[in-house]
């Protein structure tokens, strides 16, 4: 045997040993880390049936690096938590919910779930008012900015350089010139929705701003998929605005935008405003390393209304999934009605099961979606799974006309979750989100009227209609659904 043959033989042996070693390591990782047994079986089968290539594909595509990368980015930085002295909070006890009407006391189970997953207290004494579209929200927000005396914090996903964006930049610049401390945090991806971006305008107005997770090198592509989707505005630490509304002229219907967008925003006063501020302070510290503390940012807050509320922050850096557990806990607690408005509906298997279980228990489950989406591919993927909830008695309604970006989750007559979260994998897995859970019959009744009016002008989707789609359309929708974890 020649030396060349001997080298080839040892090369083959080394390759075989390497393939075996990688297969063992990849299989072990899949068995230990894949929660879904079907996913584990699929990956282990690929790893062993396609030597070397299967293991390489698993390490590239099968390992979830999103949470790990988010945790690495956050590091060991201190998390802001409101102290009882700042918020005037009281512990969640049966006595708190004993004051509620008998028909809503069962909602205490939701509060227990959220309390265990967020580690934030319920805050009594809040006022929450809905602002419909930018026509109500933007003037209220701009008026609050104009009245600021000490501090302004603003976090947004999209901040366009259009009529709306320039109005906010001008108002914030005027606040800076009055001596108000202003901090603006914009998601780096969100700055690229308009060109040129708003950043030069902010610099001209002397506004201190930062971009959340700016562009990373190619070897950090996972980080580029993490987005701060939160919408927060806090004035003097006392008045807050949150919801699903970005800063772009499309929301301001009175301006006659070319692509009108319907949406909801909320004005909040009372102790829970501290939760909005602490989430902003946490993100600002992570982005700039500047600490926002003290009376300037966190004044003592007095009661402003009857609403019991709590902020829910979620993101890939959380040890648990607060929003997912909140959704599952609320669906499990529902006795009479579940009302959901969301622009994007791509729930995963556990959420679909929870919706179906609610429907099977006799709960009226109504889901309002836009008939026309700004992201057709996402709507195709959504349509591919509608049958899974329709066949168990849930009802889907499609709102006509302008794209509806509204987000609302109502349970029975006493609980609502409002904020930035969509019912899709991006919101529940990749994005940094912020929502507020509220307990108050009057607030839920008001929002219930809004929901009912939306539903009354919508068209109900039937299971027969979904089943009647042509084969090419079903295949298109099914193919789009395969990418739903990334949409």
C-alpha positions as CSV (number, residue, x, y, z in Angstrom):
1,X,0.0,0.0,0.0
2,X,1.4,3.4,-1.0
3,X,1.8,6.3,1.3
4,X,-0.9,8.2,-0.6
5,X,-3.4,5.3,-0.1
6,X,-2.5,5.2,3.6
7,X,-3.2,8.9,3.9
8,X,-6.5,8.6,2.2
9,X,-7.5,5.7,4.5
10,X,-6.6,7.8,7.6
11,X,-8.5,10.7,6.1
12,X,-11.6,8.6,5.8
13,X,-11.2,7.3,9.3
14,X,-10.8,10.8,10.7
15,X,-13.9,12.0,8.8
16,X,-15.9,9.1,10.1
17,X,-14.8,9.7,13.6
18,X,-15.6,13.4,13.2
19,X,-19.0,12.6,11.8
20,X,-19.7,10.2,14.7
21,X,-18.5,12.7,17.3
22,X,-20.6,15.6,15.9
23,X,-23.6,13.3,15.5
24,X,-23.4,12.3,19.2
25,X,-22.9,15.9,20.4
26,X,-25.8,17.3,18.2
27,X,-28.1,14.4,19.2
28,X,-27.4,14.9,22.8
29,X,-28.1,18.7,22.5
30,X,-31.4,18.0,20.7
31,X,-32.5,15.5,23.3
32,X,-31.7,17.8,26.2
33,X,-33.0,21.1,24.8
34,X,-35.9,20.4,22.4
35,X,-39.1,20.7,24.3
36,X,-41.2,19.3,21.5
37,X,-40.5,15.6,21.2
38,X,-41.5,15.7,17.5
39,X,-38.8,18.3,16.8
40,X,-36.2,16.3,18.7
41,X,-37.1,13.1,16.8
42,X,-36.9,15.0,13.5
43,X,-33.5,16.5,14.2
44,X,-32.0,13.3,15.6
45,X,-33.2,11.5,12.5
46,X,-31.6,14.1,10.2
47,X,-28.4,14.1,12.1
48,X,-27.9,10.3,11.8
49,X,-29.4,9.8,8.3
50,X,-27.4,12.5,6.7
51,X,-23.9,12.2,8.3
52,X,-22.0,15.3,9.0
53,X,-24.3,17.6,7.0
54,X,-27.2,16.8,9.3
55,X,-25.2,17.8,12.4
56,X,-24.0,21.0,10.7
57,X,-27.5,21.9,9.7
58,X,-28.7,21.3,13.3
59,X,-26.0,23.6,14.8
60,X,-26.9,26.3,12.2
61,X,-30.7,26.1,12.2
62,X,-31.7,23.9,15.1
63,X,-30.1,25.7,18.0
64,X,-32.1,28.7,19.4
65,X,-29.5,31.4,19.9
66,X,-32.0,34.2,20.2
67,X,-32.5,34.1,24.0
68,X,-28.9,33.4,24.7
69,X,-27.8,36.3,22.5
70,X,-30.3,38.6,24.2
71,X,-29.1,37.6,27.6
72,X,-25.5,38.2,26.5
73,X,-26.4,41.7,25.3
74,X,-28.1,42.5,28.5
75,X,-25.4,41.0,30.7
76,X,-25.6,41.6,34.4
77,X,-27.0,45.1,34.2
78,X,-29.4,46.0,37.0
79,X,-33.1,45.8,36.2
80,X,-35.2,48.7,37.4
81,X,-38.1,47.8,39.7
82,X,-40.5,50.2,41.2
83,X,-40.3,50.3,45.0
84,X,-43.5,50.3,47.0
85,X,-42.7,53.8,48.2
86,X,-42.7,55.1,44.6
87,X,-45.9,53.4,43.5
88,X,-47.9,53.1,46.7
89,X,-48.6,49.5,45.8
90,X,-50.4,47.0,47.9
91,X,-49.9,43.3,47.8
92,X,-52.2,41.1,45.8
93,X,-54.5,39.4,48.4
94,X,-57.9,37.9,48.3
95,X,-59.1,41.1,50.1
96,X,-58.2,43.2,47.0
97,X,-60.5,41.1,44.7
98,X,-63.1,40.8,47.4
99,X,-63.9,44.4,46.6
100,X,-64.7,43.5,43.0
101,X,-68.2,42.6,41.7
102,X,-68.9,38.9,42.2
103,X,-68.9,38.2,38.5
104,X,-65.3,39.3,38.1
105,X,-63.6,38.0,41.2
106,X,-62.5,34.8,39.4
107,X,-60.1,37.0,37.4
108,X,-57.8,37.0,40.4
109,X,-56.3,33.8,39.0
110,X,-54.9,35.9,36.1
111,X,-53.3,38.3,38.5
112,X,-51.6,35.4,40.3
113,X,-50.1,34.1,37.0
114,X,-48.9,37.6,35.9
115,X,-47.5,38.3,39.4
116,X,-45.5,35.1,39.3
117,X,-44.0,35.8,35.9
118,X,-43.4,39.5,36.0
119,X,-42.3,40.0,39.6
120,X,-44.1,43.4,39.5
121,X,-46.9,44.4,41.9
122,X,-50.4,45.3,40.9
123,X,-50.9,49.0,41.3
124,X,-54.3,50.4,42.5
125,X,-55.6,53.8,41.7
126,X,-55.0,54.3,38.0
127,X,-56.7,56.1,35.2
128,X,-56.7,54.6,31.7
129,X,-58.3,56.3,28.7
130,X,-58.4,55.0,25.2
131,X,-57.3,57.3,22.3
132,X,-58.7,56.3,19.0
133,X,-56.3,56.6,16.0
134,X,-53.7,59.3,15.7
135,X,-56.4,62.0,15.5
136,X,-57.0,61.6,19.2
137,X,-53.6,60.2,20.3
138,X,-51.1,62.6,18.7
139,X,-52.7,65.9,19.8
140,X,-52.9,64.5,23.4
141,X,-49.3,63.4,23.3
142,X,-48.1,66.6,21.8
143,X,-50.1,68.6,24.4
144,X,-48.5,66.6,27.2
145,X,-45.0,67.2,25.7
146,X,-45.8,70.9,25.5
147,X,-46.8,70.9,29.2
148,X,-43.7,69.0,30.5
149,X,-41.8,70.7,33.2
150,X,-39.1,68.3,34.2
151,X,-38.6,65.2,32.1
152,X,-39.8,63.4,29.0
153,X,-39.0,59.8,28.0
154,X,-40.1,58.4,24.6
155,X,-39.5,54.9,23.2
156,X,-40.9,53.9,19.8
157,X,-40.3,51.3,17.2
158,X,-40.9,53.5,14.2
159,X,-40.2,57.3,14.2
160,X,-40.8,58.4,10.6
161,X,-39.5,61.7,9.2
162,X,-42.9,62.9,8.0
163,X,-45.5,65.4,9.2
164,X,-46.1,63.4,12.4
165,X,-42.4,62.8,13.1
166,X,-41.5,66.4,12.5
167,X,-44.3,67.6,14.8
168,X,-43.0,65.4,17.6
169,X,-39.4,66.4,16.9
170,X,-40.3,70.1,17.1
171,X,-42.3,69.6,20.3
172,X,-39.5,67.7,21.9
173,X,-36.9,70.3,20.8
174,X,-39.0,73.1,22.3
175,X,-39.1,71.1,25.6
176,X,-35.3,70.8,25.5
177,X,-35.0,74.6,25.1
178,X,-37.3,75.0,28.1
179,X,-34.8,73.1,30.2
180,X,-36.7,69.8,30.2
181,X,-34.6,66.6,30.3
182,X,-35.5,64.6,27.2
183,X,-34.5,61.1,26.3
184,X,-35.7,59.4,23.1
185,X,-35.0,55.7,22.3
186,X,-35.8,54.4,18.8
187,X,-35.3,50.9,17.5
188,X,-32.5,50.8,15.0
189,X,-34.6,48.9,12.5
190,X,-37.5,51.4,13.0
191,X,-35.3,54.3,12.0
192,X,-35.0,52.9,8.5
193,X,-38.7,53.0,7.7
194,X,-38.4,56.5,6.2
195,X,-35.5,58.1,4.3
196,X,-33.8,60.2,5.2
197,X,-34.3,59.0,8.8
198,X,-35.5,61.3,11.6
199,X,-32.1,61.2,13.3
200,X,-30.7,64.4,11.7
201,X,-33.8,66.3,12.7
202,X,-33.4,65.1,16.3
203,X,-29.8,66.2,16.4
204,X,-30.8,69.6,15.0
205,X,-33.3,70.0,17.8
206,X,-30.6,69.1,20.4
207,X,-32.6,66.1,21.5
208,X,-30.7,63.4,23.3
209,X,-31.6,60.1,21.5
210,X,-30.2,56.6,21.1
211,X,-30.8,53.7,18.8
212,X,-31.7,50.3,20.3
213,X,-29.4,47.6,18.9
214,X,-27.8,49.4,15.9
215,X,-26.4,47.3,13.1
216,X,-24.0,44.5,14.1
217,X,-21.3,42.7,12.1
218,X,-22.4,39.8,9.9
219,X,-21.4,37.2,12.5
220,X,-24.0,38.8,14.9
221,X,-27.0,38.4,12.5
222,X,-29.1,36.9,15.4
223,X,-28.9,40.2,17.2
224,X,-30.2,42.1,14.2
225,X,-33.5,40.1,14.4
226,X,-34.1,41.5,18.0
227,X,-36.3,44.6,17.9
228,X,-37.6,47.0,20.6
229,X,-41.3,47.1,19.7
230,X,-42.3,49.0,22.8
231,X,-44.3,52.3,22.6
232,X,-43.8,54.4,25.7
233,X,-44.1,58.2,26.4
234,X,-43.8,59.4,30.0
235,X,-44.1,63.1,31.0
236,X,-42.6,64.2,34.2
237,X,-42.8,60.6,35.5
238,X,-46.5,61.2,36.1
239,X,-48.4,60.9,32.8
240,X,-47.9,58.0,30.4
241,X,-48.9,56.9,27.0
242,X,-48.7,53.4,25.6
243,X,-50.3,51.1,23.1
244,X,-49.6,50.0,19.6
245,X,-49.1,53.4,17.8
246,X,-45.8,54.3,16.1
247,X,-44.9,57.8,15.2
248,X,-45.8,58.1,11.5
249,X,-48.4,60.1,9.6
250,X,-50.3,57.0,8.5
251,X,-52.0,57.0,11.9
252,X,-53.0,60.7,11.6
253,X,-56.1,60.3,9.5
254,X,-57.0,64.0,9.4
255,X,-53.7,64.6,7.5
256,X,-55.0,62.5,4.6
257,X,-52.1,59.9,4.5
258,X,-51.7,57.8,1.4
259,X,-51.7,54.6,3.6
260,X,-54.1,55.2,6.5
261,X,-53.7,53.0,9.6
262,X,-56.3,52.5,12.4
263,X,-54.9,52.0,15.9
264,X,-55.3,52.4,19.6
265,X,-53.2,54.3,22.1
266,X,-53.9,54.8,25.9
267,X,-53.3,57.7,28.3
268,X,-52.3,56.4,31.7
269,X,-52.1,58.2,35.1
270,X,-51.5,56.9,38.5
271,X,-48.9,54.6,40.2
272,X,-48.6,52.2,37.2
273,X,-46.9,55.0,35.2
274,X,-43.8,54.0,37.2
275,X,-43.9,50.7,35.4
276,X,-43.7,52.4,32.1
277,X,-40.8,54.6,33.3
278,X,-38.8,51.7,34.8
279,X,-39.0,49.8,31.5
280,X,-37.8,52.8,29.6
281,X,-35.0,53.4,32.2
282,X,-33.9,49.7,31.8
283,X,-33.7,49.9,28.0
284,X,-32.0,53.3,28.2
285,X,-29.4,52.0,30.6
286,X,-28.8,49.0,28.4
287,X,-28.4,51.2,25.3
288,X,-26.5,54.2,26.7
289,X,-25.3,53.1,30.2
290,X,-26.9,56.2,31.6
291,X,-28.8,55.7,34.8
292,X,-32.1,57.4,35.2
293,X,-33.0,57.6,38.9
294,X,-34.4,60.0,41.4
295,X,-37.3,62.4,41.7
296,X,-36.8,63.8,38.3
297,X,-37.7,60.5,36.6
298,X,-39.5,58.7,39.4
299,X,-41.7,61.1,41.5
300,X,-44.1,59.8,44.1
301,X,-47.4,59.0,42.3
302,X,-50.8,59.6,43.8
303,X,-54.0,57.7,42.9
304,X,-55.7,59.0,39.8
305,X,-58.6,56.6,39.2
306,X,-60.2,53.2,40.0
307,X,-58.2,50.9,37.7
308,X,-56.0,48.2,39.2
309,X,-53.1,47.8,36.7
310,X,-49.7,46.3,36.2
311,X,-47.0,46.7,33.5
312,X,-45.9,43.6,31.7
313,X,-42.5,43.8,29.9
314,X,-41.4,40.9,27.8
315,X,-38.5,40.1,25.5
316,X,-36.1,37.3,24.5
317,X,-33.9,38.2,27.5
318,X,-36.6,37.3,30.1
319,X,-36.1,34.1,32.1
320,X,-39.8,33.2,31.5
321,X,-42.3,34.3,28.9
322,X,-44.6,36.7,30.8
323,X,-46.8,37.6,27.9
324,X,-47.3,34.0,26.8
325,X,-48.2,33.0,30.3
326,X,-50.5,36.0,30.6
327,X,-52.4,35.0,27.5
328,X,-52.6,31.3,28.6
329,X,-53.7,32.3,32.1
330,X,-56.3,34.7,30.9
331,X,-57.8,32.2,28.4
332,X,-58.0,29.6,31.2
333,X,-59.7,32.0,33.5
334,X,-62.4,33.2,31.0
335,X,-66.0,32.1,31.8
336,X,-68.1,34.1,29.4
337,X,-66.2,36.0,26.7
338,X,-62.8,36.4,25.1
339,X,-62.4,39.3,22.7
340,X,-59.2,39.7,20.7
341,X,-58.3,42.4,18.2
342,X,-54.9,42.1,16.6
343,X,-53.3,43.0,13.2
344,X,-51.3,39.7,13.0
345,X,-52.7,36.4,14.2
346,X,-50.2,33.6,14.1
347,X,-50.6,31.8,17.5
348,X,-48.5,28.7,18.3
349,X,-49.9,25.3,19.2
350,X,-50.3,26.0,23.0
351,X,-52.2,29.2,22.4
352,X,-54.4,27.6,19.7
353,X,-55.2,24.8,22.2
354,X,-56.1,27.4,24.9
355,X,-58.4,29.3,22.5
356,X,-60.1,26.0,21.5
357,X,-60.5,24.9,25.1
358,X,-62.1,28.2,25.9
359,X,-64.5,27.7,23.0
360,X,-65.3,24.1,24.0
361,X,-66.1,25.3,27.5
362,X,-68.8,27.5,26.1
363,X,-66.8,30.8,26.2
364,X,-67.7,33.1,23.3
365,X,-64.3,33.6,21.6
366,X,-64.3,36.5,19.0
367,X,-61.1,37.4,17.1
368,X,-61.2,40.6,15.0
369,X,-58.5,40.8,12.2
370,X,-58.0,43.3,9.4
371,X,-59.4,42.1,6.1
372,X,-56.5,43.8,4.3
373,X,-53.0,43.4,5.8
374,X,-50.0,45.6,5.2
375,X,-48.0,42.3,5.1
376,X,-49.8,39.9,2.6
377,X,-47.3,37.1,3.3
378,X,-48.2,37.2,7.0
379,X,-51.9,37.2,6.2
380,X,-51.4,34.1,4.0
381,X,-49.7,32.3,6.9
382,X,-52.5,33.4,9.2
383,X,-55.2,32.1,6.9
384,X,-53.5,28.7,6.8
385,X,-54.3,28.1,10.5
386,X,-57.7,29.7,10.8
387,X,-59.4,26.3,10.5
388,X,-57.7,25.2,13.7
389,X,-59.7,27.7,15.8
390,X,-62.9,27.8,13.7
391,X,-63.6,24.1,13.9
392,X,-63.8,24.4,17.7
393,X,-66.3,27.2,17.8
394,X,-64.1,30.3,17.9
395,X,-65.2,33.1,15.5
396,X,-63.1,35.2,13.2
397,X,-64.2,38.6,11.9
398,X,-62.5,40.7,9.2
399,X,-62.7,44.5,9.4
400,X,-63.1,46.2,6.0
401,X,-61.4,49.4,4.8
402,X,-58.1,50.8,6.1
403,X,-55.5,48.5,7.7
404,X,-56.3,48.1,11.4
405,X,-53.3,47.9,13.6
406,X,-55.3,47.9,16.9
407,X,-54.4,45.5,19.7
408,X,-56.7,44.6,22.5
409,X,-57.5,41.5,24.6
410,X,-60.6,41.5,26.8
411,X,-61.7,38.7,29.1
412,X,-65.3,38.6,30.5
413,X,-66.4,42.0,31.9
414,X,-63.4,42.9,34.1
415,X,-60.0,42.4,32.5
416,X,-58.1,43.9,29.6
417,X,-54.5,43.7,28.3
418,X,-53.4,46.6,26.1
419,X,-50.1,47.5,24.6
420,X,-47.7,46.7,21.8
421,X,-48.0,42.9,21.5
422,X,-49.3,41.1,18.4
423,X,-50.5,37.5,18.5
424,X,-47.5,36.2,16.5
425,X,-44.2,34.5,17.1
426,X,-42.2,37.7,16.5
427,X,-44.0,39.5,19.4
428,X,-43.9,36.5,21.7
429,X,-40.4,35.3,20.9
430,X,-38.2,38.0,19.3
431,X,-39.5,41.5,20.2
432,X,-39.1,43.5,23.3
433,X,-42.7,44.3,24.1
434,X,-44.7,46.2,26.8
435,X,-48.3,45.8,27.8
436,X,-50.5,46.7,30.7
437,X,-53.1,44.4,32.4
438,X,-56.1,46.3,33.8
439,X,-58.9,45.2,36.1
440,X,-61.9,47.5,36.0
441,X,-65.5,46.9,34.8
442,X,-66.1,50.4,33.6
443,X,-62.9,50.4,31.5
444,X,-63.7,47.0,30.0
445,X,-67.2,48.1,29.3
446,X,-66.0,51.1,27.4
447,X,-63.5,49.1,25.4
448,X,-66.1,46.4,24.9
449,X,-68.3,49.0,23.1
450,X,-65.4,49.9,20.9
451,X,-64.8,46.2,20.1
452,X,-68.5,45.6,19.4
453,X,-68.7,48.5,17.0
454,X,-65.6,47.1,15.2
455,X,-67.2,43.6,15.1
456,X,-70.6,45.0,13.9
457,X,-69.0,46.4,10.7
458,X,-66.9,43.3,10.1
459,X,-67.5,40.2,8.1
460,X,-67.5,36.8,9.8
461,X,-65.3,34.1,8.3
462,X,-66.8,30.6,8.2
463,X,-65.0,27.2,8.2
464,X,-66.7,26.4,4.9
465,X,-65.2,29.5,3.4
466,X,-61.7,28.6,4.6
467,X,-62.1,25.0,3.3
468,X,-63.3,26.3,-0.1
469,X,-60.0,27.9,-0.9
470,X,-58.5,26.6,-4.2
471,X,-55.6,24.2,-4.0
472,X,-53.0,26.7,-5.2
473,X,-54.2,29.2,-2.6
474,X,-54.0,26.5,0.2
475,X,-50.5,25.6,-0.9
476,X,-49.4,29.2,-1.0
477,X,-50.9,29.8,2.5
478,X,-49.4,26.6,3.8
479,X,-45.9,27.4,2.5
480,X,-46.1,30.9,4.1
481,X,-47.1,29.3,7.4
482,X,-43.8,27.3,7.4
483,X,-42.0,30.6,7.9
484,X,-44.4,31.7,10.7
485,X,-41.8,31.5,13.4
486,X,-39.9,34.2,11.6
487,X,-42.7,36.5,10.4
